[in-house]
């Protein structure tokens, strides 16, 4: 499972980078920066929960996000998650992670389920960004399908 998650974070990196390029070409609509900032903040918060450390941000909706921040944070989040996954053994994928939400509610989830949440949240938020780019007049969106990523990876 760990190998699968590492591969999926490679895809996550690829898709985020593709979308950021498209955001730039289309004039950086403010809502797309807000959504990308949210995606990246959520990746950070979930990683900190998995590392059993307090969140370093007050919420997952940072204000005044810039494209420069996004371009810097996308590879940082990738490297942080890959480092974390490489530090654990396969059995730890099933361990329970205890954490508190930003509203103070207590939860426990298996690490593998949290990783799945992070990856699915990224896909969902990228789709929202794509929709907002279309609303803003983008003529085309990047191909971010997983199958396309695999073709690029294997070419």
N, C-alpha and C positions, 0 to 999 in steps of 0.2 A: 504494500500500500504506500509506503514511504516513497518508493521509486515513482509510482504513479503521481503522487502529489508534487514531487519535484518537477516532473514533466509538465504538469498542469500549471505550475508557477511560471515555467518557461513560456507557455502559451499566454498566460495572463500578462507577462511582460510585453510580449509581441503585440497583443491586442491593444494594450494601453498605449504603447508607442505609436501604433498605426493611427489610433484615434486622436492623439495629441497632434500629430502632423496635420490631420484633417481639420482639427480645430483651428490651427494656425492659418491654414489656407483660407479658411472661411471667416476670418476676422475676429476670432475668439469671442463668440457670444457669451455674455456674462453668466448666463445660466449654465453653460457647458463648463466653465471654470468652477462654478460652485459645485456642480455634480462631480467633477474630477477631484476636486479638493475633498469632497465627502468620501469618495471611493478610497482615496489614499489615507485619509484620517482613520477610516474604519479598518483598513488593513493594519495600520499601526496599533490601534486600540486592541484589536483581536490578538495581535502578536504579543503585546504586553501582557494581556490576560494569560496567554499560553505560557509566557515566561514567568508568570506569577509575580508581576511587578505592577504597581499602581499606574493608571493611565497618565501619560505625560501631556495630554490635551484635555480641555474641559468638556469637549463634546466632539461629535463626528461631523460637525458642520462649520469648518473654519471660515472666517470672513476674509474678504479681500485677497482671494487666492490669485496668484499670478501664473502665467504659463511657465515662467522660469522656475518657480517652485515645483510645479508639476513635473517638468522635464528632469529636475534633480531628484525628486522623490520617487518617481517610477522605478528607476534602477535601484535606488536605496531600499525600497520596500521589497523588491525582488531579492536582492542580496541578503537582507535581514531574514526573510522567510526561508530562503535556501540554507543559510547558515544554521538557523534554528533546526530545520528538519534534518540537516546533516549531523547535528549534535545529539539527536535522540536515537534510540534504537527502535526497531520495528515494533516491539511490544508496547512501547509508550504511546503509540497511535491510539490505543484503546483506553488510556488512563483518563480518569475524570479530572476536569479542570473546573475549579470553583472560582466564581467571580461575582462581582456586583455590577449591575447596570448603572447607567448614569443617574437613574432615579432612585438608586439604593436597593433595588430588588436583588435577592440572592438567587444564583443559578448554578447548576452544574451541567456540563456537557462533556462528552468524550472529545479528546483532542482531534480525532479524525473527523468528527462532526463539525467542529469549529473550523477546521481547514476547509471542509466542503462548503460551509457557510461563506467563508471569505471568497472562495473562488466563484461561487454562484452569485454572490452579491456584486462582484466585479462585472460579471457578464450582464446582470440585470442593469447595473448603473451605466455601463457602456451603451446598452440599448437605449436608455433614456437620453444619453448624450447624443447619440445618433439621431434620435427623433427630434431633439431640439435643433440640431444642425440642419435638418431638413426644413423645419419650421422657419429657420433663419435664411433659407434659400440655397443651401448646399445642393449642388447638382448631383453629386455622388458621394458615397461613403466608402471607406476602405473595406476590403474583404477581411473580416476578422473571424470567419468560421474556423473551427478547430481543424477540420479536414484540410483547409487551405494552409493553415499553420504547419500541419504535418508535411504537406507537399513542399513547402518552403524549407522546412527543416531537413528534409531528405533530398533536396536538390543539390 
